Amino acid sequence: MPDQVVEFVLRTPPGGVKRLDHEALCDLLKIDDRSRVIFEQGAGREAIVRIYPTNPLLAMRPIRGEDLVMDAGGRIILGAYYDGEALAFRLFDPDTGNAQRAAVFGTTGAGKSRLVQAILIACKASGIVVHLADLKKGQSVPEAAGHVATRVTSQYETILMLRGLVAEAERRMETYAAMGRSGFVIGDPDPLVYGIVDEANRLLEKDAPFRDEGARLIKELGRTGRSVGVGIIIAAQASHLEELGGSDTLRGMLKEGEVILLRWSSAMMQQLVSDGLLPRGEALQPIPKIVGQVRRIRRYNEPPATGQDKANSQGMLYHLTAARPTSLARTYLVGSTAPCTGHDPAILALYGPHTPPGEPIDLDAHMTAKERAAGREVGASGVSGAVPGDEPGPVAEEPDTAAMSTAQRILAALPPQGLSEPELLAALNADRGRVVRRGSLRTTLSTMRGKGQLARPDSTGLIIPNPQN
């Protein structure tokens, strides 16, 4: 029947073909509109194939405020699978007390920014503090202005924001250790916090000015922040993981986090498989740019087809780290369906008028002495991206810190007036060299004072280079 759903269960014999070819399957079934044929690969050698009258994900309802309030399991509802099951996204794991590490990948126009808007709205509705970097000059999610604790729009401010998040995670580790606590409890004494970097590929792609430090800070948050309630979410173009700070940086972080894949590129798909984010032998049904499009040959003297093709697959996705990684899903409608001349009133209504939780990160506090001396600037409290360019600026011909000893790096980082030990440690761990631990720093400082390279400590406690050296 044309108005009914037809379902097939496919099984292969042991050692048989394990990978479904969607195009070949549609040809076999003689279905021209390939978006009507949806398959889901199950465990072992079994798959479900369903033929719908129309793609079941075409008509999605608007997202509601109640969808975006975190439930007792730490989940929000972003949309639905093709068979109607809710598409859940975890923001907090109450069983472990962990914040999440998450990534959203998608090509241009795939619906990435609307999905990020939904997550931002959910965080505000759920009392989660958000520090946001919108690296499309603030254009990706403009409605978020005033609805997050911190909002930055430049690469340099993003680095300062990430430094602040790492510092907060370290503060919490020390505080909880002193309390004898090994886990995180929301609100006791600290709130759940997220750093969200939209258009993260701009920060992490090859030759980006802050690529190495950005990758290191994101990796540090993914590794240590989650156990103290400081999570990290990145949204990026779906190209290749090597363009996101190197696949080694993100592989381990993403495997145990929340990974959503919207319409993708072939290079991204190959990388996801090779990195183990999608099991080998399993297949994902392609997400076309235009759903329901049927390719036909125009015959001689046949009039052209009427109507306009529309890129209407925005929001179609796979939740790769959920229980159904090969099931096609789609987000609910977030905001207006037509472009707005200003902020989208539907999105603003979802955010609501109440003040967002949390205080902004003091970006100035996370500048190094070297950056201050070089005349670096940030926008007021990180609310806007008033940074004169994202290039390294007046700091020219940076030394190759990777090839320098810790002592050489200390001398290069110290201004004549000196630095406190915490300031020096922060400067060393921001100079793109090897990570320096506090114990190693103190040992090196002691050796350098013995060699006369540093002045002896006085009552101020500052570490000062020996002018006679």
C-alpha positions as a Markdown table, in Angstrom:
| # | Residue | x | y | z |
|---|---|---|---|---|
| 1 | Met | 0.0 | 0.0 | 0.0 |
| 2 | Pro | 1.4 | 3.5 | -0.9 |
| 3 | Asp | 0.3 | 5.0 | 2.4 |
| 4 | Gln | 1.7 | 2.3 | 4.6 |
| 5 | Val | 5.2 | 1.5 | 6.0 |
| 6 | Val | 6.8 | -1.7 | 4.6 |
| 7 | Glu | 9.4 | -3.3 | 6.8 |
| 8 | Phe | 12.0 | -5.9 | 5.9 |
| 9 | Val | 14.5 | -7.7 | 8.2 |
| 10 | Leu | 17.7 | -8.6 | 6.5 |
| 11 | Arg | 20.2 | -11.2 | 7.7 |
| 12 | Thr | 23.4 | -12.4 | 6.1 |
| 13 | Pro | 24.9 | -15.9 | 6.6 |
| 14 | Pro | 28.1 | -16.2 | 8.7 |
| 15 | Gly | 31.0 | -14.7 | 6.7 |
| 16 | Gly | 28.6 | -13.0 | 4.3 |
| 17 | Val | 28.3 | -9.3 | 3.4 |
| 18 | Lys | 28.0 | -7.1 | 6.5 |
| 19 | Arg | 27.9 | -3.7 | 5.0 |
| 20 | Leu | 24.7 | -2.3 | 3.4 |
| 21 | Asp | 24.9 | -0.2 | 0.3 |
| 22 | His | 22.0 | 2.3 | 0.4 |
| 23 | Glu | 22.0 | 3.1 | -3.3 |
| 24 | Ala | 22.1 | -0.5 | -4.3 |
| 25 | Leu | 19.3 | -1.3 | -1.9 |
| 26 | Cys | 17.1 | 1.4 | -3.4 |
| 27 | Asp | 17.8 | 0.2 | -6.9 |
| 28 | Leu | 16.9 | -3.4 | -5.8 |
| 29 | Leu | 13.6 | -2.1 | -4.3 |
| 30 | Lys | 13.0 | 0.1 | -7.4 |
| 31 | Ile | 12.6 | 3.2 | -5.2 |
| 32 | Asp | 13.5 | 6.5 | -6.9 |
| 33 | Asp | 13.1 | 8.7 | -3.8 |
| 34 | Arg | 15.9 | 7.2 | -1.8 |
| 35 | Ser | 15.1 | 9.3 | 1.3 |
| 36 | Arg | 12.0 | 7.1 | 1.7 |
| 37 | Val | 14.1 | 4.0 | 2.4 |
| 38 | Ile | 15.7 | 4.0 | 5.8 |
| 39 | Phe | 17.8 | 1.2 | 7.2 |
| 40 | Glu | 19.3 | 0.6 | 10.6 |
| 41 | Gln | 22.1 | -1.8 | 11.1 |
| 42 | Gly | 21.7 | -3.9 | 14.3 |
| 43 | Ala | 24.0 | -6.2 | 16.2 |
| 44 | Gly | 25.6 | -9.0 | 14.3 |
| 45 | Arg | 24.4 | -9.7 | 10.8 |
| 46 | Glu | 20.9 | -8.2 | 11.1 |
| 47 | Ala | 19.4 | -4.9 | 9.7 |
| 48 | Ile | 16.0 | -3.4 | 9.5 |
| 49 | Val | 14.9 | -1.8 | 6.2 |
| 50 | Arg | 11.7 | 0.4 | 6.1 |
| 51 | Ile | 10.1 | 2.0 | 3.1 |
| 52 | Tyr | 8.0 | 5.0 | 4.1 |
| 53 | Pro | 5.5 | 6.9 | 1.9 |
| 54 | Thr | 7.6 | 10.0 | 2.6 |
| 55 | Asn | 10.7 | 10.5 | 4.7 |
| 56 | Pro | 9.4 | 10.3 | 8.3 |
| 57 | Leu | 11.8 | 13.1 | 9.4 |
| 58 | Leu | 10.5 | 15.8 | 7.1 |
| 59 | Ala | 7.8 | 17.1 | 9.4 |
| 60 | Met | 9.3 | 17.9 | 12.7 |
| 61 | Arg | 7.5 | 19.9 | 15.4 |
| 62 | Pro | 9.0 | 23.1 | 17.0 |
| 63 | Ile | 11.2 | 22.4 | 20.0 |
| 64 | Arg | 9.6 | 23.2 | 23.3 |
| 65 | Gly | 11.0 | 24.7 | 26.5 |
| 66 | Glu | 10.2 | 21.5 | 28.4 |
| 67 | Asp | 12.3 | 19.5 | 26.0 |
| 68 | Leu | 15.3 | 21.5 | 27.1 |
| 69 | Val | 15.1 | 21.2 | 30.9 |
| 70 | Met | 17.6 | 18.6 | 32.1 |
| 71 | Asp | 15.9 | 15.6 | 33.6 |
| 72 | Ala | 17.0 | 13.5 | 36.6 |
| 73 | Gly | 19.3 | 11.5 | 34.2 |
| 74 | Gly | 21.1 | 14.6 | 33.1 |
| 75 | Arg | 19.5 | 14.5 | 29.6 |
| 76 | Ile | 17.7 | 16.9 | 27.3 |
| 77 | Ile | 15.6 | 16.1 | 24.3 |
| 78 | Leu | 16.9 | 17.6 | 21.0 |
| 79 | Gly | 14.6 | 15.8 | 18.5 |
| 80 | Ala | 13.5 | 12.3 | 17.4 |
| 81 | Tyr | 14.7 | 9.2 | 15.6 |
| 82 | Tyr | 13.0 | 8.2 | 12.3 |
| 83 | Asp | 10.7 | 5.8 | 14.3 |
| 84 | Gly | 9.6 | 8.4 | 16.8 |
| 85 | Glu | 11.9 | 7.6 | 19.7 |
| 86 | Ala | 13.2 | 10.7 | 21.5 |
| 87 | Leu | 16.7 | 11.9 | 20.6 |
| 88 | Ala | 18.3 | 12.4 | 24.0 |
| 89 | Phe | 21.6 | 14.3 | 24.7 |
| 90 | Arg | 23.3 | 14.0 | 28.0 |
| 91 | Leu | 24.7 | 17.1 | 29.7 |
| 92 | Phe | 25.5 | 15.4 | 33.0 |
| 93 | Asp | 26.0 | 11.9 | 34.3 |
| 94 | Pro | 24.5 | 11.6 | 37.8 |
| 95 | Asp | 25.9 | 8.1 | 38.2 |
| 96 | Thr | 29.5 | 9.3 | 38.0 |
| 97 | Gly | 29.1 | 13.0 | 38.8 |
| 98 | Asn | 30.8 | 13.9 | 35.5 |
| 99 | Ala | 30.2 | 16.7 | 33.1 |
| 100 | Gln | 30.4 | 15.8 | 29.5 |
| 101 | Arg | 32.8 | 16.1 | 26.6 |
| 102 | Ala | 30.9 | 16.6 | 23.4 |
| 103 | Ala | 31.4 | 17.4 | 19.7 |
| 104 | Val | 29.0 | 18.4 | 17.0 |
| 105 | Phe | 30.2 | 18.0 | 13.4 |
| 106 | Gly | 28.4 | 19.1 | 10.2 |
| 107 | Thr | 29.0 | 20.7 | 6.8 |
| 108 | Thr | 27.9 | 24.2 | 6.1 |
| 109 | Gly | 24.1 | 24.5 | 6.2 |
| 110 | Ala | 23.6 | 21.2 | 8.0 |
| 111 | Gly | 22.0 | 22.7 | 11.1 |
| 112 | Lys | 25.0 | 22.9 | 13.4 |
| 113 | Ser | 24.3 | 26.4 | 14.8 |
| 114 | Arg | 20.6 | 25.7 | 15.5 |
| 115 | Leu | 21.6 | 22.6 | 17.5 |
| 116 | Val | 24.1 | 24.7 | 19.4 |
| 117 | Gln | 21.4 | 27.2 | 20.2 |
| 118 | Ala | 19.3 | 24.4 | 21.6 |
| 119 | Ile | 22.1 | 23.3 | 23.9 |
| 120 | Leu | 22.7 | 26.9 | 25.0 |
| 121 | Ile | 19.0 | 27.4 | 25.8 |
| 122 | Ala | 19.0 | 24.1 | 27.7 |
| 123 | Cys | 21.9 | 25.1 | 29.8 |
| 124 | Lys | 20.3 | 28.4 | 30.8 |
| 125 | Ala | 17.0 | 26.6 | 31.5 |
| 126 | Ser | 18.8 | 24.0 | 33.6 |
| 127 | Gly | 21.0 | 26.4 | 35.7 |
| 128 | Ile | 24.2 | 25.4 | 33.9 |
| 129 | Val | 26.8 | 28.2 | 33.6 |
| 130 | Val | 28.0 | 28.6 | 30.0 |
| 131 | His | 31.1 | 30.4 | 28.7 |
| 132 | Leu | 30.7 | 30.7 | 24.9 |
| 133 | Ala | 33.1 | 31.3 | 22.1 |
| 134 | Asp | 31.3 | 32.1 | 18.8 |
| 135 | Leu | 34.2 | 32.2 | 16.3 |
| 136 | Lys | 32.1 | 33.3 | 13.4 |
| 137 | Lys | 32.5 | 36.8 | 14.7 |
| 138 | Gly | 29.4 | 36.3 | 16.8 |
| 139 | Gln | 27.2 | 35.5 | 13.9 |
| 140 | Ser | 26.6 | 31.7 | 14.4 |
| 141 | Val | 24.5 | 32.1 | 17.6 |
| 142 | Pro | 23.9 | 35.9 | 17.9 |
| 143 | Glu | 20.8 | 35.4 | 20.1 |
| 144 | Ala | 23.1 | 34.0 | 22.8 |
| 145 | Ala | 24.4 | 37.5 | 23.7 |
| 146 | Gly | 23.2 | 38.3 | 27.2 |
| 147 | His | 22.1 | 34.7 | 27.8 |
| 148 | Val | 25.4 | 33.2 | 28.7 |
| 149 | Ala | 27.9 | 34.1 | 31.5 |
| 150 | Thr | 30.8 | 34.9 | 29.0 |
| 151 | Arg | 30.6 | 35.4 | 25.3 |
| 152 | Val | 33.7 | 36.0 | 23.2 |
| 153 | Thr | 34.1 | 36.2 | 19.4 |
| 154 | Ser | 37.8 | 36.1 | 18.7 |
| 155 | Gln | 40.4 | 33.4 | 18.8 |
| 156 | Tyr | 42.6 | 35.2 | 21.3 |
| 157 | Glu | 39.7 | 35.8 | 23.7 |
| 158 | Thr | 38.8 | 32.1 | 23.3 |
| 159 | Ile | 42.3 | 31.2 | 24.5 |
| 160 | Leu | 41.8 | 33.4 | 27.6 |
| 161 | Met | 38.4 | 31.9 | 28.2 |
| 162 | Leu | 39.8 | 28.3 | 27.9 |
| 163 | Arg | 42.6 | 29.3 | 30.3 |
| 164 | Gly | 40.0 | 30.5 | 32.7 |
| 165 | Leu | 38.1 | 27.2 | 32.5 |
| 166 | Val | 41.2 | 25.2 | 33.1 |
| 167 | Ala | 42.1 | 27.4 | 36.1 |
| 168 | Glu | 38.6 | 26.8 | 37.5 |
| 169 | Ala | 38.9 | 23.1 | 37.1 |
| 170 | Glu | 42.3 | 23.1 | 38.9 |
| 171 | Arg | 40.8 | 25.3 | 41.7 |
| 172 | Arg | 38.0 | 22.8 | 42.1 |
| 173 | Met | 40.4 | 19.8 | 42.2 |
| 174 | Glu | 42.3 | 21.4 | 45.0 |
| 175 | Thr | 39.1 | 22.4 | 46.9 |
| 176 | Tyr | 37.5 | 19.0 | 46.6 |
| 177 | Ala | 40.7 | 17.2 | 47.6 |
| 178 | Ala | 40.8 | 19.3 | 50.7 |
| 179 | Met | 37.2 | 18.3 | 51.4 |
| 180 | Gly | 38.0 | 14.6 | 50.9 |
| 181 | Arg | 35.6 | 14.5 | 48.0 |
| 182 | Ser | 36.4 | 12.4 | 44.9 |
| 183 | Gly | 33.4 | 13.4 | 42.8 |
| 184 | Phe | 31.2 | 16.4 | 41.8 |
| 185 | Val | 27.8 | 17.2 | 43.0 |
| 186 | Ile | 25.8 | 19.9 | 41.2 |
| 187 | Gly | 25.5 | 23.0 | 43.4 |
| 188 | Asp | 27.5 | 21.7 | 46.4 |
| 189 | Pro | 29.4 | 24.0 | 46.4 |
| 190 | Asp | 29.8 | 24.7 | 42.7 |
| 191 | Pro | 27.5 | 24.8 | 39.6 |
| 192 | Leu | 27.9 | 22.7 | 36.5 |
| 193 | Val | 29.9 | 24.7 | 34.0 |
| 194 | Tyr | 30.4 | 24.3 | 30.3 |
| 195 | Gly | 32.8 | 25.9 | 27.8 |
| 196 | Ile | 31.3 | 25.8 | 24.4 |
| 197 | Val | 33.4 | 26.7 | 21.3 |
| 198 | Asp | 31.3 | 27.1 | 18.1 |
| 199 | Glu | 33.2 | 27.1 | 14.8 |
| 200 | Ala | 36.1 | 25.4 | 16.6 |
| 201 | Asn | 37.8 | 24.5 | 13.3 |
| 202 | Arg | 38.8 | 28.2 | 13.0 |
| 203 | Leu | 40.8 | 27.9 | 16.3 |
| 204 | Leu | 42.2 | 24.4 | 15.6 |
| 205 | Glu | 42.9 | 24.2 | 11.9 |
| 206 | Lys | 46.4 | 24.1 | 10.5 |
| 207 | Asp | 48.3 | 27.4 | 10.7 |
| 208 | Ala | 45.7 | 29.0 | 13.0 |
| 209 | Pro | 47.7 | 31.3 | 15.4 |
| 210 | Phe | 46.6 | 29.6 | 18.6 |
| 211 | Arg | 46.2 | 26.1 | 17.4 |
| 212 | Asp | 48.6 | 24.3 | 19.7 |
| 213 | Glu | 47.5 | 26.0 | 22.9 |
| 214 | Gly | 43.8 | 25.7 | 22.0 |
| 215 | Ala | 44.2 | 22.0 | 21.4 |
| 216 | Arg | 46.1 | 21.5 | 24.6 |
| 217 | Leu | 43.5 | 23.5 | 26.7 |
| 218 | Ile | 40.5 | 21.6 | 25.2 |
| 219 | Lys | 42.3 | 18.3 | 25.8 |
| 220 | Glu | 43.0 | 19.3 | 29.4 |
| 221 | Leu | 39.4 | 20.2 | 30.0 |
| 222 | Gly | 38.2 | 16.9 | 28.4 |
| 223 | Arg | 40.7 | 15.0 | 30.5 |
| 224 | Thr | 40.3 | 16.6 | 34.0 |
| 225 | Gly | 37.4 | 19.0 | 33.9 |
| 226 | Arg | 34.6 | 16.5 | 33.7 |
| 227 | Ser | 35.2 | 15.0 | 37.1 |
| 228 | Val | 34.9 | 18.5 | 38.8 |
| 229 | Gly | 31.9 | 19.7 | 36.8 |
| 230 | Val | 33.6 | 21.6 | 34.0 |
| 231 | Gly | 32.6 | 20.3 | 30.6 |
| 232 | Ile | 33.6 | 21.2 | 27.1 |
| 233 | Ile | 31.6 | 21.1 | 23.9 |
| 234 | Ile | 33.0 | 21.9 | 20.4 |
| 235 | Ala | 31.1 | 22.4 | 17.2 |
| 236 | Ala | 33.0 | 22.3 | 13.9 |
| 237 | Gln | 32.9 | 21.8 | 10.2 |
| 238 | Ala | 33.0 | 18.2 | 9.3 |
| 239 | Ser | 36.2 | 18.0 | 7.4 |
| 240 | His | 39.0 | 15.9 | 9.0 |
| 241 | Leu | 40.0 | 15.5 | 12.6 |
| 242 | Glu | 43.6 | 16.3 | 11.7 |
| 243 | Glu | 42.3 | 19.8 | 11.0 |
| 244 | Leu | 41.0 | 20.0 | 14.6 |
| 245 | Gly | 44.3 | 20.2 | 16.4 |
| 246 | Gly | 45.3 | 16.7 | 15.4 |
| 247 | Ser | 43.3 | 13.5 | 15.8 |
| 248 | Asp | 45.4 | 12.3 | 18.7 |
| 249 | Thr | 44.2 | 15.3 | 20.7 |
| 250 | Leu | 40.5 | 14.6 | 20.2 |
| 251 | Arg | 40.3 | 10.8 | 19.7 |
| 252 | Gly | 40.3 | 9.8 | 23.3 |
| 253 | Met | 38.2 | 12.8 | 24.4 |
| 254 | Leu | 35.4 | 12.0 | 21.9 |
| 255 | Lys | 35.2 | 8.2 | 22.3 |
| 256 | Glu | 33.6 | 8.5 | 25.7 |
| 257 | Gly | 31.7 | 11.8 | 25.1 |
| 258 | Glu | 28.7 | 12.8 | 23.1 |
| 259 | Val | 29.3 | 12.9 | 19.4 |
| 260 | Ile | 26.7 | 14.2 | 16.9 |
| 261 | Leu | 27.3 | 14.0 | 13.1 |
| 262 | Leu | 25.1 | 16.1 | 10.9 |
| 263 | Arg | 25.5 | 16.0 | 7.1 |
| 264 | Trp | 29.1 | 15.0 | 6.6 |
| 265 | Ser | 32.0 | 14.9 | 4.1 |
| 266 | Ser | 33.6 | 11.6 | 3.0 |
| 267 | Ala | 36.9 | 12.6 | 4.6 |
| 268 | Met | 35.2 | 13.0 | 8.0 |
| 269 | Met | 33.4 | 9.7 | 7.7 |
| 270 | Gln | 36.6 | 7.8 | 6.9 |
| 271 | Gln | 38.3 | 9.5 | 9.9 |
| 272 | Leu | 35.5 | 8.6 | 12.3 |
| 273 | Val | 35.7 | 5.0 | 11.2 |
| 274 | Ser | 39.5 | 4.8 | 11.5 |
| 275 | Asp | 39.5 | 6.5 | 14.9 |
| 276 | Gly | 37.0 | 4.0 | 16.2 |
| 277 | Leu | 34.1 | 6.4 | 16.7 |
| 278 | Leu | 32.1 | 4.3 | 14.2 |
| 279 | Pro | 32.6 | 0.5 | 14.3 |
| 280 | Arg | 34.1 | -1.0 | 11.2 |
| 281 | Gly | 31.6 | -2.8 | 9.0 |
| 282 | Glu | 28.7 | -0.6 | 10.1 |
| 283 | Ala | 27.2 | 1.8 | 7.6 |
| 284 | Leu | 25.4 | 5.1 | 7.9 |
| 285 | Gln | 22.7 | 6.0 | 5.4 |
| 286 | Pro | 23.8 | 9.2 | 3.5 |
| 287 | Ile | 22.1 | 12.5 | 4.4 |
| 288 | Pro | 21.3 | 14.3 | 1.2 |
| 289 | Lys | 21.3 | 18.0 | 0.9 |
| 290 | Ile | 17.9 | 17.9 | -0.6 |
| 291 | Val | 15.5 | 15.4 | 0.8 |
| 292 | Gly | 13.1 | 13.7 | -1.6 |
| 293 | Gln | 14.9 | 14.8 | -4.7 |
| 294 | Val | 14.6 | 12.3 | -7.5 |
| 295 | Arg | 17.1 | 12.4 | -10.3 |
| 296 | Arg | 15.6 | 12.0 | -13.7 |
| 297 | Ile | 16.8 | 12.4 | -17.3 |
| 298 | Arg | 14.9 | 15.1 | -19.1 |
| 299 | Arg | 13.7 | 13.8 | -22.5 |
| 300 | Tyr | 13.7 | 15.8 | -25.8 |
| 301 | Asn | 11.1 | 18.6 | -25.8 |
| 302 | Glu | 10.1 | 17.7 | -22.2 |
| 303 | Pro | 9.3 | 20.8 | -20.2 |
| 304 | Pro | 11.7 | 21.5 | -17.2 |
| 305 | Ala | 10.5 | 20.4 | -13.8 |
| 306 | Thr | 8.8 | 23.2 | -11.8 |
| 307 | Gly | 9.6 | 24.1 | -8.2 |
| 308 | Gln | 12.8 | 25.1 | -6.5 |
| 309 | Asp | 15.2 | 22.7 | -4.8 |
| 310 | Lys | 15.6 | 23.6 | -1.1 |
| 311 | Ala | 18.4 | 22.4 | 1.2 |
| 312 | Asn | 15.9 | 20.9 | 3.6 |
| 313 | Ser | 17.9 | 18.3 | 5.5 |
| 314 | Gln | 19.1 | 20.7 | 8.2 |
| 315 | Gly | 19.1 | 19.0 | 11.5 |
| 316 | Met | 19.3 | 15.4 | 10.2 |
| 317 | Leu | 22.0 | 13.6 | 12.1 |
| 318 | Tyr | 23.5 | 10.5 | 13.7 |
| 319 | His | 24.2 | 10.4 | 17.5 |
| 320 | Leu | 27.3 | 8.2 | 17.2 |
| 321 | Thr | 27.9 | 7.6 | 20.9 |
| 322 | Ala | 24.3 | 6.8 | 21.8 |
| 323 | Ala | 22.7 | 3.4 | 21.9 |
| 324 | Arg | 21.6 | 3.8 | 18.3 |
| 325 | Pro | 24.6 | 5.1 | 16.4 |
| 326 | Thr | 23.4 | 4.1 | 13.0 |
| 327 | Ser | 19.8 | 5.3 | 13.4 |
| 328 | Leu | 18.9 | 8.4 | 11.4 |
| 329 | Ala | 17.4 | 11.2 | 13.6 |
| 330 | Arg | 16.6 | 14.9 | 13.3 |
| 331 | Thr | 16.4 | 17.8 | 15.7 |
| 332 | Tyr | 13.2 | 19.5 | 16.4 |
| 333 | Leu | 12.7 | 22.9 | 14.7 |
| 334 | Val | 14.7 | 25.5 | 16.6 |
| 335 | Gly | 13.6 | 29.1 | 15.9 |
| 336 | Ser | 11.9 | 30.5 | 12.8 |
| 337 | Thr | 11.9 | 28.7 | 9.5 |
| 338 | Ala | 12.6 | 31.9 | 7.5 |
| 339 | Pro | 15.6 | 34.3 | 7.9 |
| 340 | Cys | 15.0 | 37.2 | 10.3 |
| 341 | Thr | 16.3 | 40.8 | 9.9 |
| 342 | Gly | 17.6 | 40.8 | 13.5 |
| 343 | His | 17.6 | 38.4 | 16.4 |
| 344 | Asp | 15.2 | 35.5 | 15.9 |
| 345 | Pro | 12.2 | 36.2 | 18.2 |
| 346 | Ala | 11.3 | 32.5 | 18.5 |
| 347 | Ile | 14.8 | 31.7 | 19.8 |
| 348 | Leu | 14.8 | 34.7 | 22.2 |
| 349 | Ala | 11.5 | 33.4 | 23.6 |
| 350 | Leu | 13.1 | 30.0 | 24.3 |
| 351 | Tyr | 15.9 | 31.7 | 26.1 |
| 352 | Gly | 13.5 | 33.6 | 28.3 |
| 353 | Pro | 14.0 | 37.0 | 30.0 |
| 354 | His | 15.7 | 35.7 | 33.2 |
| 355 | Thr | 19.4 | 36.4 | 33.9 |
| 356 | Pro | 21.8 | 33.6 | 32.9 |
| 357 | Pro | 23.5 | 31.7 | 35.7 |
| 358 | Gly | 27.1 | 32.4 | 36.7 |
| 359 | Glu | 29.6 | 35.2 | 36.5 |
| 360 | Pro | 31.8 | 36.1 | 33.4 |
| 361 | Ile | 35.4 | 34.9 | 33.3 |
| 362 | Asp | 37.8 | 37.8 | 34.0 |
| 363 | Leu | 39.8 | 37.4 | 30.7 |
| 364 | Asp | 42.4 | 40.0 | 31.7 |
| 365 | Ala | 43.3 | 37.9 | 34.7 |
| 366 | His | 44.4 | 35.1 | 32.3 |
| 367 | Met | 46.7 | 37.1 | 30.2 |
| 368 | Thr | 50.4 | 36.4 | 30.6 |
| 369 | Ala | 52.9 | 39.1 | 31.5 |
| 370 | Lys | 54.4 | 38.7 | 28.0 |
| 371 | Glu | 51.0 | 39.4 | 26.4 |
| 372 | Arg | 50.4 | 42.4 | 28.6 |
| 373 | Ala | 53.9 | 43.8 | 27.7 |
| 374 | Ala | 53.1 | 43.2 | 24.0 |
| 375 | Gly | 50.0 | 45.4 | 24.2 |
| 376 | Arg | 47.4 | 42.6 | 23.9 |
| 377 | Glu | 43.8 | 43.7 | 24.5 |
| 378 | Val | 40.5 | 42.0 | 25.2 |
| 379 | Gly | 36.9 | 43.2 | 25.0 |
| 380 | Ala | 35.1 | 44.4 | 28.1 |
| 381 | Ser | 34.6 | 41.4 | 30.3 |
| 382 | Gly | 34.7 | 39.2 | 27.2 |
| 383 | Val | 31.2 | 40.4 | 26.2 |
| 384 | Ser | 32.3 | 41.4 | 22.7 |
| 385 | Gly | 35.2 | 40.4 | 20.4 |
| 386 | Ala | 37.0 | 43.8 | 20.4 |
| 387 | Val | 40.4 | 42.3 | 19.6 |
| 388 | Pro | 42.6 | 44.0 | 17.0 |
| 389 | Gly | 43.0 | 40.8 | 14.9 |
| 390 | Asp | 43.6 | 37.2 | 15.8 |
| 391 | Glu | 47.3 | 37.2 | 14.7 |
| 392 | Pro | 50.0 | 37.0 | 17.3 |
| 393 | Gly | 50.3 | 40.8 | 16.9 |
| 394 | Pro | 53.3 | 42.7 | 18.1 |
| 395 | Val | 54.9 | 39.5 | 19.5 |
| 396 | Ala | 57.3 | 38.7 | 16.6 |
| 397 | Glu | 59.7 | 35.8 | 16.1 |
| 398 | Glu | 58.7 | 33.7 | 18.9 |
| 399 | Pro | 61.4 | 31.4 | 20.3 |
| 400 | Asp | 61.1 | 27.7 | 19.6 |
| 401 | Thr | 60.1 | 26.7 | 23.1 |
| 402 | Ala | 59.7 | 23.0 | 22.1 |
| 403 | Ala | 63.5 | 22.9 | 21.7 |
| 404 | Met | 64.3 | 24.9 | 24.8 |
| 405 | Ser | 65.1 | 23.7 | 28.3 |
| 406 | Thr | 62.8 | 24.7 | 31.2 |
| 407 | Ala | 65.5 | 27.0 | 32.4 |
| 408 | Gln | 65.7 | 28.7 | 29.1 |
| 409 | Arg | 62.0 | 29.1 | 28.9 |
| 410 | Ile | 61.9 | 30.6 | 32.4 |
| 411 | Leu | 64.5 | 33.2 | 31.4 |
| 412 | Ala | 62.6 | 34.0 | 28.2 |
| 413 | Ala | 59.3 | 34.4 | 30.1 |
| 414 | Leu | 60.5 | 36.5 | 33.0 |
| 415 | Pro | 60.2 | 40.3 | 32.7 |
| 416 | Pro | 62.8 | 42.5 | 34.6 |
| 417 | Gln | 60.3 | 43.2 | 37.3 |
| 418 | Gly | 59.7 | 39.4 | 37.9 |
| 419 | Leu | 56.7 | 37.2 | 38.3 |
| 420 | Ser | 55.0 | 35.3 | 41.1 |
| 421 | Glu | 55.3 | 31.5 | 41.0 |
| 422 | Pro | 51.7 | 31.0 | 39.8 |
| 423 | Glu | 52.2 | 33.7 | 37.1 |
| 424 | Leu | 55.4 | 32.1 | 35.9 |
| 425 | Leu | 53.8 | 28.6 | 35.8 |
| 426 | Ala | 50.9 | 30.0 | 33.7 |
| 427 | Ala | 53.3 | 31.7 | 31.4 |
| 428 | Leu | 55.4 | 28.6 | 30.8 |
| 429 | Asn | 52.3 | 26.5 | 30.1 |
| 430 | Ala | 51.1 | 29.1 | 27.5 |
| 431 | Asp | 54.3 | 29.4 | 25.5 |
| 432 | Arg | 53.6 | 26.3 | 23.4 |
| 433 | Gly | 56.4 | 24.2 | 24.9 |
| 434 | Arg | 56.2 | 21.1 | 27.0 |
| 435 | Val | 53.8 | 21.2 | 30.0 |
| 436 | Val | 55.6 | 22.2 | 33.2 |
| 437 | Arg | 54.4 | 20.9 | 36.6 |
| 438 | Arg | 54.7 | 22.9 | 39.8 |
| 439 | Gly | 57.2 | 20.4 | 41.4 |
| 440 | Ser | 59.4 | 20.5 | 38.3 |
| 441 | Leu | 59.3 | 24.3 | 38.2 |
| 442 | Arg | 60.4 | 24.6 | 41.8 |
| 443 | Thr | 63.3 | 22.2 | 41.3 |
| 444 | Thr | 64.5 | 24.1 | 38.3 |
| 445 | Leu | 64.2 | 27.5 | 40.1 |
| 446 | Ser | 66.3 | 26.1 | 42.9 |
| 447 | Thr | 69.0 | 25.0 | 40.5 |
| 448 | Met | 68.9 | 28.3 | 38.6 |
| 449 | Arg | 69.4 | 30.3 | 41.8 |
| 450 | Gly | 72.3 | 28.1 | 42.7 |
| 451 | Lys | 73.9 | 29.0 | 39.3 |
| 452 | Gly | 73.2 | 32.7 | 39.9 |
| 453 | Gln | 70.7 | 32.9 | 37.0 |
| 454 | Leu | 67.9 | 34.1 | 39.3 |
| 455 | Ala | 68.0 | 36.6 | 42.2 |
| 456 | Arg | 67.6 | 35.2 | 45.7 |
| 457 | Pro | 64.0 | 35.4 | 46.9 |
| 458 | Asp | 63.0 | 38.3 | 49.1 |
| 459 | Ser | 59.9 | 39.3 | 51.1 |
| 460 | Thr | 57.9 | 40.0 | 47.9 |
| 461 | Gly | 58.2 | 36.4 | 46.7 |
| 462 | Leu | 58.7 | 37.4 | 43.1 |
| 463 | Ile | 60.9 | 35.4 | 40.8 |
| 464 | Ile | 63.3 | 37.9 | 39.3 |
| 465 | Pro | 66.1 | 37.3 | 36.7 |
| 466 | Asn | 69.6 | 38.1 | 38.0 |
| 467 | Pro | 70.6 | 41.3 | 36.2 |
| 468 | Gln | 74.3 | 40.3 | 36.6 |
| 469 | Asn | 73.9 | 37.0 | 34.8 |
